[in-house]
Amino acid sequence: MKEFEDILIRNNFLKVHKSNIVNIQHIEKYLRGSGGQLLMTDGSIVPVSIRKKEQLMRILKQ
């Protein structure tokens, strides 16, 4: 499983929680909170862990 995760992360995906890897191109909006949540283009809501929030914010600012 780790091999698949490594491949995805090199190709516009980001692990935002222990059980969620998202395609960066499909992030619609960041919803604030302790870790926060992501609203995806398909309408789904994905939690963001507190540990991954800083990395996510750097990517979203680019």
Phi and psi in radians as a Rosetta constraint file:
Dihedral C 1 N 2 CA 2 C 2 CIRCULARHARMONIC -1.049 0.35
Dihedral N 2 CA 2 C 2 N 3 CIRCULARHARMONIC -0.630 0.35
Dihedral C 2 N 3 CA 3 C 3 CIRCULARHARMONIC -1.079 0.35
Dihedral N 3 CA 3 C 3 N 4 CIRCULARHARMONIC -0.750 0.35
Dihedral C 3 N 4 CA 4 C 4 CIRCULARHARMONIC -1.121 0.35
Dihedral N 4 CA 4 C 4 N 5 CIRCULARHARMONIC -0.720 0.35
Dihedral C 4 N 5 CA 5 C 5 CIRCULARHARMONIC -1.064 0.35
Dihedral N 5 CA 5 C 5 N 6 CIRCULARHARMONIC -0.776 0.35
Dihedral C 5 N 6 CA 6 C 6 CIRCULARHARMONIC -1.070 0.35
Dihedral N 6 CA 6 C 6 N 7 CIRCULARHARMONIC -0.721 0.35
Dihedral C 6 N 7 CA 7 C 7 CIRCULARHARMONIC -1.123 0.35
Dihedral N 7 CA 7 C 7 N 8 CIRCULARHARMONIC -0.804 0.35
Dihedral C 7 N 8 CA 8 C 8 CIRCULARHARMONIC -1.101 0.35
Dihedral N 8 CA 8 C 8 N 9 CIRCULARHARMONIC -0.742 0.35
Dihedral C 8 N 9 CA 9 C 9 CIRCULARHARMONIC -1.125 0.35
Dihedral N 9 CA 9 C 9 N 10 CIRCULARHARMONIC -0.516 0.35
Dihedral C 9 N 10 CA 10 C 10 CIRCULARHARMONIC -1.346 0.35
Dihedral N 10 CA 10 C 10 N 11 CIRCULARHARMONIC -0.145 0.35
Dihedral C 10 N 11 CA 11 C 11 CIRCULARHARMONIC -2.189 0.35
Dihedral N 11 CA 11 C 11 N 12 CIRCULARHARMONIC 0.991 0.35
Dihedral C 11 N 12 CA 12 C 12 CIRCULARHARMONIC 1.190 0.35
Dihedral N 12 CA 12 C 12 N 13 CIRCULARHARMONIC 0.394 0.35
Dihedral C 12 N 13 CA 13 C 13 CIRCULARHARMONIC -1.980 0.35
Dihedral N 13 CA 13 C 13 N 14 CIRCULARHARMONIC 2.685 0.35
Dihedral C 13 N 14 CA 14 C 14 CIRCULARHARMONIC -2.446 0.35
Dihedral N 14 CA 14 C 14 N 15 CIRCULARHARMONIC 2.332 0.35
Dihedral C 14 N 15 CA 15 C 15 CIRCULARHARMONIC -1.422 0.35
Dihedral N 15 CA 15 C 15 N 16 CIRCULARHARMONIC 1.981 0.35
Dihedral C 15 N 16 CA 16 C 16 CIRCULARHARMONIC -1.842 0.35
Dihedral N 16 CA 16 C 16 N 17 CIRCULARHARMONIC -0.131 0.35
Dihedral C 16 N 17 CA 17 C 17 CIRCULARHARMONIC -2.812 0.35
Dihedral N 17 CA 17 C 17 N 18 CIRCULARHARMONIC 2.844 0.35
Dihedral C 17 N 18 CA 18 C 18 CIRCULARHARMONIC -1.027 0.35
Dihedral N 18 CA 18 C 18 N 19 CIRCULARHARMONIC -0.404 0.35
Dihedral C 18 N 19 CA 19 C 19 CIRCULARHARMONIC -2.121 0.35
Dihedral N 19 CA 19 C 19 N 20 CIRCULARHARMONIC 0.280 0.35
Dihedral C 19 N 20 CA 20 C 20 CIRCULARHARMONIC -2.399 0.35
Dihedral N 20 CA 20 C 20 N 21 CIRCULARHARMONIC 2.203 0.35
Dihedral C 20 N 21 CA 21 C 21 CIRCULARHARMONIC -2.104 0.35
Dihedral N 21 CA 21 C 21 N 22 CIRCULARHARMONIC 2.241 0.35
Dihedral C 21 N 22 CA 22 C 22 CIRCULARHARMONIC -2.091 0.35
Dihedral N 22 CA 22 C 22 N 23 CIRCULARHARMONIC 2.684 0.35
Dihedral C 22 N 23 CA 23 C 23 CIRCULARHARMONIC -1.422 0.35
Dihedral N 23 CA 23 C 23 N 24 CIRCULARHARMONIC 2.079 0.35
Dihedral C 23 N 24 CA 24 C 24 CIRCULARHARMONIC -1.022 0.35
Dihedral N 24 CA 24 C 24 N 25 CIRCULARHARMONIC -0.586 0.35
Dihedral C 24 N 25 CA 25 C 25 CIRCULARHARMONIC -1.210 0.35
Dihedral N 25 CA 25 C 25 N 26 CIRCULARHARMONIC -0.241 0.35
Dihedral C 25 N 26 CA 26 C 26 CIRCULARHARMONIC -1.871 0.35
Dihedral N 26 CA 26 C 26 N 27 CIRCULARHARMONIC 0.265 0.35
Dihedral C 26 N 27 CA 27 C 27 CIRCULARHARMONIC -1.439 0.35
Dihedral N 27 CA 27 C 27 N 28 CIRCULARHARMONIC 2.117 0.35
Dihedral C 27 N 28 CA 28 C 28 CIRCULARHARMONIC -1.520 0.35
Dihedral N 28 CA 28 C 28 N 29 CIRCULARHARMONIC -0.792 0.35
Dihedral C 28 N 29 CA 29 C 29 CIRCULARHARMONIC -2.805 0.35
Dihedral N 29 CA 29 C 29 N 30 CIRCULARHARMONIC 2.576 0.35
Dihedral C 29 N 30 CA 30 C 30 CIRCULARHARMONIC -1.680 0.35
Dihedral N 30 CA 30 C 30 N 31 CIRCULARHARMONIC 2.260 0.35
Dihedral C 30 N 31 CA 31 C 31 CIRCULARHARMONIC -1.842 0.35
Dihedral N 31 CA 31 C 31 N 32 CIRCULARHARMONIC 2.122 0.35
Dihedral C 31 N 32 CA 32 C 32 CIRCULARHARMONIC -1.145 0.35
Dihedral N 32 CA 32 C 32 N 33 CIRCULARHARMONIC 2.701 0.35
Dihedral C 32 N 33 CA 33 C 33 CIRCULARHARMONIC 2.944 0.35
Dihedral N 33 CA 33 C 33 N 34 CIRCULARHARMONIC -2.996 0.35
Dihedral C 33 N 34 CA 34 C 34 CIRCULARHARMONIC -1.025 0.35
Dihedral N 34 CA 34 C 34 N 35 CIRCULARHARMONIC -0.885 0.35
Dihedral C 34 N 35 CA 35 C 35 CIRCULARHARMONIC -1.805 0.35
Dihedral N 35 CA 35 C 35 N 36 CIRCULARHARMONIC -0.637 0.35
Dihedral C 35 N 36 CA 36 C 36 CIRCULARHARMONIC 1.707 0.35
Dihedral N 36 CA 36 C 36 N 37 CIRCULARHARMONIC -3.118 0.35
Dihedral C 36 N 37 CA 37 C 37 CIRCULARHARMONIC -2.480 0.35
Dihedral N 37 CA 37 C 37 N 38 CIRCULARHARMONIC 2.762 0.35
Dihedral C 37 N 38 CA 38 C 38 CIRCULARHARMONIC -1.975 0.35
Dihedral N 38 CA 38 C 38 N 39 CIRCULARHARMONIC 2.336 0.35
Dihedral C 38 N 39 CA 39 C 39 CIRCULARHARMONIC -1.651 0.35
Dihedral N 39 CA 39 C 39 N 40 CIRCULARHARMONIC 2.125 0.35
Dihedral C 39 N 40 CA 40 C 40 CIRCULARHARMONIC -1.662 0.35
Dihedral N 40 CA 40 C 40 N 41 CIRCULARHARMONIC 2.854 0.35
Dihedral C 40 N 41 CA 41 C 41 CIRCULARHARMONIC -1.096 0.35
Dihedral N 41 CA 41 C 41 N 42 CIRCULARHARMONIC -0.390 0.35
Dihedral C 41 N 42 CA 42 C 42 CIRCULARHARMONIC -1.535 0.35
Dihedral N 42 CA 42 C 42 N 43 CIRCULARHARMONIC 0.064 0.35
Dihedral C 42 N 43 CA 43 C 43 CIRCULARHARMONIC 1.608 0.35
Dihedral N 43 CA 43 C 43 N 44 CIRCULARHARMONIC -0.106 0.35
Dihedral C 43 N 44 CA 44 C 44 CIRCULARHARMONIC -1.339 0.35
Dihedral N 44 CA 44 C 44 N 45 CIRCULARHARMONIC 2.704 0.35
Dihedral C 44 N 45 CA 45 C 45 CIRCULARHARMONIC -1.990 0.35
Dihedral N 45 CA 45 C 45 N 46 CIRCULARHARMONIC 2.242 0.35
Dihedral C 45 N 46 CA 46 C 46 CIRCULARHARMONIC -2.098 0.35
Dihedral N 46 CA 46 C 46 N 47 CIRCULARHARMONIC 2.224 0.35
Dihedral C 46 N 47 CA 47 C 47 CIRCULARHARMONIC -1.241 0.35
Dihedral N 47 CA 47 C 47 N 48 CIRCULARHARMONIC 2.614 0.35
Dihedral C 47 N 48 CA 48 C 48 CIRCULARHARMONIC -2.044 0.35
Dihedral N 48 CA 48 C 48 N 49 CIRCULARHARMONIC 2.249 0.35
Dihedral C 48 N 49 CA 49 C 49 CIRCULARHARMONIC -1.274 0.35
Dihedral N 49 CA 49 C 49 N 50 CIRCULARHARMONIC 2.676 0.35
Dihedral C 49 N 50 CA 50 C 50 CIRCULARHARMONIC -1.026 0.35
Dihedral N 50 CA 50 C 50 N 51 CIRCULARHARMONIC -0.660 0.35
Dihedral C 50 N 51 CA 51 C 51 CIRCULARHARMONIC -1.177 0.35
Dihedral N 51 CA 51 C 51 N 52 CIRCULARHARMONIC -0.491 0.35
Dihedral C 51 N 52 CA 52 C 52 CIRCULARHARMONIC -1.640 0.35
Dihedral N 52 CA 52 C 52 N 53 CIRCULARHARMONIC -0.156 0.35
Dihedral C 52 N 53 CA 53 C 53 CIRCULARHARMONIC -1.049 0.35
Dihedral N 53 CA 53 C 53 N 54 CIRCULARHARMONIC -0.804 0.35
Dihedral C 53 N 54 CA 54 C 54 CIRCULARHARMONIC -1.069 0.35
Dihedral N 54 CA 54 C 54 N 55 CIRCULARHARMONIC -0.782 0.35
Dihedral C 54 N 55 CA 55 C 55 CIRCULARHARMONIC -1.095 0.35
Dihedral N 55 CA 55 C 55 N 56 CIRCULARHARMONIC -0.738 0.35
Dihedral C 55 N 56 CA 56 C 56 CIRCULARHARMONIC -1.079 0.35
Dihedral N 56 CA 56 C 56 N 57 CIRCULARHARMONIC -0.774 0.35
Dihedral C 56 N 57 CA 57 C 57 CIRCULARHARMONIC -1.069 0.35
Dihedral N 57 CA 57 C 57 N 58 CIRCULARHARMONIC -0.687 0.35
Dihedral C 57 N 58 CA 58 C 58 CIRCULARHARMONIC -1.091 0.35
Dihedral N 58 CA 58 C 58 N 59 CIRCULARHARMONIC -0.725 0.35
Dihedral C 58 N 59 CA 59 C 59 CIRCULARHARMONIC -1.213 0.35
Dihedral N 59 CA 59 C 59 N 60 CIRCULARHARMONIC -0.714 0.35
Dihedral C 59 N 60 CA 60 C 60 CIRCULARHARMONIC -1.182 0.35
Dihedral N 60 CA 60 C 60 N 61 CIRCULARHARMONIC -0.465 0.35
Dihedral C 60 N 61 CA 61 C 61 CIRCULARHARMONIC -1.338 0.35
Dihedral N 61 CA 61 C 61 N 62 CIRCULARHARMONIC -0.273 0.35
